[in-house]
């Protein structure tokens, strides 16, 4: 109970310290509000308001029907241009698409010929270029089929492809980017907050005060974990309800409490990584650089930006070792699909496994010492100092390790004392 009380009161100290840091507080609020809205609305992958120019050299009913079918919000109203101005307009980036309708286009179509309808695409707008070219081709083929058949219903195709889009019927990018933005920011903010809390203690000199108090490293670290985890959990929950559901109008079909439970478990891993980086870094700039090296691969390769299946096989195997990958799959399964299968339980178990590893690594001290006695056989000793007298020395395996360690320590100490005695006696003689 004493340890729990120490962890609680140290955590409240962390919360008060966070509340007085106005810059960090504003950064957290911004990360879970305006940053989510900006990420959801500014990186849209669907076609929207594409500029289209039309060089109509035929000026027929068919060409007019094709141009009139390019409607908002996918396309801006098409602008008529001369055929000689196509290259100049494309070079000036006035249009993403330019349709060149050749002379006698309608007559050739009516005669059963296959005239060429030219579509020039500005591929610097890569996403719109790929999607828009397909849209324009589909619209042109549909209008030509209606014109040839003489009815509003085009000729029936041999196969009727019925497309059913699950979980995101209109394929809105904002529905995906908003939730994934929360996931990425949880990883980023938790690593930065936990690491910054440790660096701040060291820079202010309060870490030395904590170390001389009757507190264990575990209590100090756990206080930072629960305090920073509480801040991020509240921020993520409010962002999901107010920003995603309220402002962006994104439907969430799954269980929000189940998702928040997964967030709490994931925060144990990410804050442990932050504490580990805080023990390695010696200043805030170093922490920022180290966190970027950790956060960027975790966010970009976790499946939040691109599907994991589209990555190389070896990279998929590597990212399977990252809890962020399983956290993304967990969030998608809960919030998008509303599933309650065993996949979330598996993702939680993997996150807990790696969280424990990073947390213990942050508390331990591991050093490499070169063997100076045997120069003919160069080597090193890997020494790990545990954060507790009992860590790693319990159970059947721990009992064996403890006996071997005690015996070797005693024999090494006897040899060292004997060597010191011989050296002192030789100097006295």
C-alpha positions in Angstrom: 0.0 0.0 0.0 2.9 2.3 0.7 4.2 1.9 -2.9 0.7 2.6 -4.3 0.5 5.8 -2.2 3.9 6.9 -3.4 3.0 6.3 -7.0 -0.3 8.2 -6.6 1.3 11.3 -4.9 4.2 11.4 -7.4 1.6 11.2 -10.2 -0.3 14.1 -8.8 3.0 16.1 -8.7 3.4 15.2 -12.5 -0.1 16.5 -13.2 0.5 19.8 -11.4 3.8 20.2 -13.2 2.1 19.5 -16.6 -0.7 22.0 -15.7 1.9 24.8 -15.1 3.6 24.1 -18.4 1.4 26.3 -20.7 3.3 25.6 -23.9 3.1 21.8 -23.4 -0.6 22.1 -22.5 -1.4 24.1 -25.6 0.6 21.7 -27.7 -1.5 18.7 -26.4 -4.8 20.6 -27.0 -3.7 21.6 -30.5 -2.5 18.0 -31.4 -5.9 16.5 -30.6 -8.1 19.3 -32.1 -6.9 21.5 -34.9 -4.2 19.0 -36.0 -6.9 16.3 -36.4 -9.2 18.5 -38.4 -6.3 19.7 -40.6 -5.1 16.1 -41.2 -8.6 14.9 -42.0 -9.6 17.7 -44.5 -6.3 18.7 -46.1 -5.1 15.3 -47.2 -8.2 14.2 -49.1 -7.6 11.4 -51.6 -10.9 11.7 -53.5 -11.4 13.8 -56.6 -12.6 17.3 -55.7 -12.9 20.5 -57.8 -10.5 19.4 -60.5 -9.9 22.0 -63.2 -10.9 20.8 -66.7 -10.3 22.5 -70.1 -12.0 21.5 -73.3 -10.7 22.0 -76.8 -13.9 21.2 -78.7 -13.0 21.0 -82.5 -16.2 19.2 -83.3 -18.8 21.3 -81.5 -21.4 18.6 -81.9 -24.2 17.3 -79.7 -22.1 14.3 -78.5 -19.1 16.5 -77.5 -21.5 18.8 -75.7 -23.0 15.8 -73.8 -19.6 14.6 -72.7 -18.6 18.0 -71.4 -21.9 18.6 -69.7 -21.5 15.3 -67.8 -18.4 16.6 -65.9 -20.2 17.9 -62.8 -19.3 19.3 -59.4 -18.1 18.5 -56.8 -15.7 16.2 -58.7 -15.0 18.8 -61.4 -15.1 22.5 -61.8 -17.2 23.7 -64.7 -15.2 22.9 -67.9 -13.6 25.9 -69.6 -13.4 26.2 -73.4 -9.9 26.7 -74.8 -8.4 26.7 -78.3 -6.4 23.7 -79.5 -3.3 25.8 -79.9 -3.5 26.8 -76.2 -3.4 23.3 -74.7 0.4 23.1 -74.2 0.6 26.6 -72.8 -2.3 26.1 -70.4 -0.8 22.8 -69.2 2.6 24.4 -68.7 1.0 27.2 -66.7 -0.8 24.6 -64.5 -4.2 26.2 -65.2 -5.9 22.8 -65.8 -5.4 19.3 -64.4 -7.2 17.8 -67.4 -7.7 19.0 -70.9 -10.0 17.1 -73.3 -9.3 17.5 -77.0 -12.3 16.5 -79.1 -11.1 16.1 -82.8 -13.1 17.3 -85.8 -15.9 15.1 -87.1 -15.9 13.2 -83.8 -19.7 12.6 -83.8 -19.8 11.6 -87.4 -17.1 9.0 -87.0 -18.8 7.6 -83.9 -22.1 7.3 -85.8 -20.4 5.6 -88.7 -19.0 2.9 -86.5 -15.4 4.2 -86.6 -13.2 4.5 -83.6 -12.0 8.1 -83.4 -9.5 9.1 -80.7 -10.6 11.3 -77.9 -7.5 12.8 -76.4 -7.1 13.5 -72.7 -4.1 15.4 -71.4 -3.4 15.0 -67.7 -1.1 17.1 -65.4 0.4 14.3 -63.4 2.1 16.6 -60.9 -1.3 16.4 -59.0 -0.7 12.7 -58.8 -3.7 11.5 -56.8 -6.2 13.6 -58.7 -4.6 12.7 -62.0 -5.0 9.0 -61.5 -8.5 9.1 -60.1 -9.8 11.8 -62.4 -8.5 10.2 -65.6 -10.5 7.1 -64.7 -13.6 9.1 -64.0 -13.4 11.0 -67.3 -12.9 7.8 -69.2 -15.9 6.2 -67.6 -18.1 9.3 -68.1 -17.1 9.6 -71.8 -17.7 5.9 -72.5 -21.1 6.1 -70.8 -22.2 9.2 -72.8 -21.0 7.6 -76.1 -22.9 4.4 -75.3 -26.1 6.4 -74.6 -25.7 8.3 -77.8 -25.1 5.2 -79.9 -28.0 3.3 -78.4 -30.3 6.3 -78.7 -31.6 6.0 -75.1 -30.7 7.2 -71.7 -29.9 3.6 -70.6 -26.7 2.4 -72.2 -26.5 -1.1 -73.7 -26.4 -3.9 -71.2 -22.9 -5.4 -70.5 -22.4 -9.2 -70.3 -21.6 -8.9 -66.6 -23.2 -6.6 -64.1 -20.6 -5.7 -61.4 -22.4 -4.9 -58.1 -20.1 -2.9 -55.9 -20.8 -2.8 -52.1 -18.4 -0.6 -50.1 -18.3 -1.6 -46.4 -17.5 0.6 -43.4 -17.1 3.7 -45.5 -19.8 3.8 -48.2 -18.8 7.1 -49.8 -15.0 6.4 -49.5 -14.4 9.6 -47.6 -10.7 10.1 -46.8 -11.6 12.2 -43.8 -13.3 9.2 -42.1 -10.0 7.3 -42.2 -7.5 10.1 -41.6 -9.3 11.6 -38.6 -9.2 8.4 -36.5 -5.7 7.5 -37.7 -4.6 11.0 -36.8 -5.7 10.3 -33.2 -3.8 7.0 -33.2 -0.6 8.7 -34.5 -0.9 11.6 -32.0 -1.3 9.2 -29.1 2.0 7.6 -30.0 3.7 11.0 -30.5 2.4 12.8 -27.5 2.9 9.9 -25.1 6.5 9.5 -26.0 7.2 13.2 -25.8 5.4 13.8 -22.5 6.9 10.9 -20.7 10.4 11.6 -22.0 10.1 15.4 -21.3 8.9 14.7 -17.7 12.1 12.7 -17.0 14.3 15.3 -18.7 12.6 18.1 -16.8 13.2 16.4 -13.5 16.9 16.1 -14.4 17.3 19.7 -15.6 15.6 21.1 -12.6 17.6 19.0 -10.2 14.5 17.3 -8.6 15.6 13.9 -9.9 18.4 13.9 -7.4 15.9 14.7 -4.7 13.7 11.7 -5.7 16.7 9.3 -5.8 17.7 10.0 -2.2 14.1 9.6 -1.0 12.8 6.2 0.1 11.4 5.6 -3.4 12.2 2.8 -5.9 12.8 3.5 -9.6 9.7 1.5 -10.3 7.5 3.9 -8.3 9.1 7.0 -9.9 8.6 5.6 -13.4 5.0 4.3 -12.8 4.0 7.7 -11.5 5.1 9.3 -14.8 3.3 6.5 -16.7 -0.1 6.9 -15.1 0.0 10.7 -14.9 0.9 11.3 -18.6 -1.3 8.4 -19.6 -4.3 10.0 -17.9 -3.7 13.2 -19.7 -3.5 11.5 -23.1 -6.4 9.2 -22.5 -8.7 12.2 -21.6 -7.4 14.1 -24.6 -7.9 11.2 -27.0 -11.4 10.5 -25.7 -12.5 14.1 -26.0 -11.0 14.4 -29.5 -12.9 11.3 -30.6 -16.2 12.6 -29.3 -16.0 16.3 -30.0 -13.7 16.6 -33.0 -14.2 13.3 -34.9 -17.9 12.7 -34.1 -19.0 16.3 -33.6 -17.0 18.5 -35.9 -16.1 16.1 -38.7 -19.3 14.1 -38.5 -17.5 10.7 -38.7 -19.6 7.8 -37.6 -18.0 5.4 -35.0 -19.8 2.0 -35.1 -17.7 0.2 -32.5 -17.5 0.4 -28.7 -15.7 3.5 -27.6 -15.1 2.2 -24.0 -13.4 -0.9 -25.5 -11.3 1.3 -27.6 -10.3 3.5 -24.7 -9.4 0.4 -22.7 -7.0 -0.5 -25.5 -5.6 3.1 -25.5 -4.8 2.8 -21.8 -2.9 -0.5 -22.3 -1.1 0.9 -25.4 -0.1 4.0 -23.4 1.8 1.7 -21.0 4.0 0.8 -23.9 4.4 4.2 -25.5 5.1 6.0 -22.2 7.6 3.3 -21.4 9.4 4.0 -24.6 9.4 7.7 -23.7 10.9 7.0 -20.3 13.5 4.8 -22.0 14.4 7.6 -24.4 14.5 10.0 -21.5 17.1 7.9 -19.8 19.2 7.8 -22.9 18.9 11.5 -23.9 20.7 14.1 -21.8 18.7 17.2 -23.0 15.4 18.2 -24.5 16.9 18.6 -28.1 18.4 15.1 -27.9 15.0 13.7 -26.8 13.3 15.4 -29.7 15.8 14.0 -32.2 15.6 10.5 -30.7 11.8 10.5 -30.5 11.6 11.5 -34.2 13.7 8.5 -35.1 11.3 6.3 -33.2 7.9 7.9 -33.9 8.2 8.4 -37.6 8.8 4.7 -38.5 6.2 3.6 -36.0 3.5 5.9 -37.5 4.4 5.6 -41.2 4.8 1.9 -41.2 2.2 0.8 -38.7 -0.6 0.6 -41.3 -2.1 4.0 -40.4 -0.9 5.6 -43.7 -0.6 2.6 -46.1 -1.8 -1.0 -45.7 0.7 -3.3 -44.2 0.1 -5.8 -47.0 1.5 -3.4 -49.6 4.9 -3.2 -47.9 7.8 -5.6 -48.7 7.6 -8.9 -46.9 10.7 -8.3 -44.8 9.3 -5.0 -43.6 6.0 -6.6 -42.7 7.9 -9.1 -40.5 9.8 -6.2 -38.8 6.7 -4.1 -38.2 4.9 -7.1 -36.7 7.3 -6.6 -33.8 6.0 -3.1 -33.2 3.0 -2.6 -30.9 1.9 0.4 -32.9 1.0 -2.0 -35.8 -1.2 -4.0 -33.6 -2.7 -0.9 -32.0 -3.7 0.4 -35.5 -5.3 -3.0 -36.3 -7.0 -2.9 -33.0 -8.4 0.6 -33.5 -9.6 -0.2 -37.0 -11.3 -3.4 -35.8 -13.1 -1.6 -33.0 -14.0 1.8 -34.5 -14.5 0.9 -38.1 -15.8 -2.6 -38.2 -17.4 -2.8 -34.7 -15.9 -6.2 -34.2 -15.6 -8.1 -30.9 -13.6 -11.0 -32.1 -10.3 -12.3 -30.7 -8.2 -9.9 -32.8 -8.4 -7.0 -30.3 -7.4 -9.4 -27.5 -4.4 -10.6 -29.5 -3.4 -7.0 -30.2 -3.7 -6.1 -26.5 -1.6 -9.1 -25.5 1.2 -8.2 -27.9 1.2 -4.5 -26.7 1.4 -5.6 -23.1 4.4 -7.9 -23.9 6.4 -5.2 -25.5 5.4 -2.6 -22.9 6.8 -4.7 -20.1 10.0 -5.1 -22.0 10.5 -1.4 -22.6 9.5 -0.5 -19.1 12.0 -3.0 -17.5 14.7 -1.8 -19.9 14.1 1.8 -18.8 14.6 0.8 -15.2 17.7 -1.4 -15.8 21.2 -0.2 -16.4 23.2 -2.2 -19.0 26.8 -1.6 -19.7 29.6 -3.3 -21.7 32.9 -3.7 -20.0 36.0 -4.7 -22.0 38.0 -7.7 -20.6 41.5 -6.3 -19.8 43.0 -9.4 -18.2 43.0 -11.8 -21.2 44.5 -9.8 -24.0 45.0 -12.9 -26.1 41.3 -13.6 -26.0 39.6 -10.1 -26.5 36.0 -9.9 -25.3 33.5 -7.9 -23.3 31.3 -8.4 -20.3 27.6 -7.5 -20.6 26.6 -6.3 -17.1 22.9 -5.5 -16.3 22.0 -3.7 -13.0 18.4 -4.4 -12.1 16.1 -1.8 -10.6 15.3 -4.1 -7.7 17.2 -6.6 -5.6 14.7 -9.3 -6.6 14.2 -8.5 -10.3 15.2 -11.5 -12.4 16.3 -13.6 -9.3 13.0 -15.3 -8.4 11.5 -18.6 -9.4 13.4 -21.7 -10.4 15.5 -20.0 -13.1 16.1 -17.0 -10.8 17.3 -19.3 -8.0 19.9 -20.9 -10.3 21.0 -17.6 -11.6 21.3 -16.2 -8.1 23.4 -19.1 -6.8 25.8 -18.8 -9.8 26.0 -15.1 -9.4 26.7 -15.2 -5.7 29.4 -17.9 -6.1 31.2 -16.1 -8.9 30.9 -12.7 -7.1 32.4 -14.3 -3.9 35.3 -16.0 -5.8 36.0 -12.8 -7.9 36.0 -10.7 -4.7 38.4 -13.2 -3.0 40.8 -13.0 -6.0 40.6 -9.2 -6.1 41.4 -8.9 -2.4 44.2 -11.4 -2.7 45.8 -9.5 -5.5 45.5 -6.2 -3.6 47.2 -7.9 -0.5 50.0 -9.2 -2.6 50.6 -5.9 -4.2 50.6 -4.1 -0.9 53.0 -6.6 0.6 55.4 -6.4 -2.3 55.5 -2.6 -2.0 56.1 -2.9 1.8 59.1 -5.2 1.2 
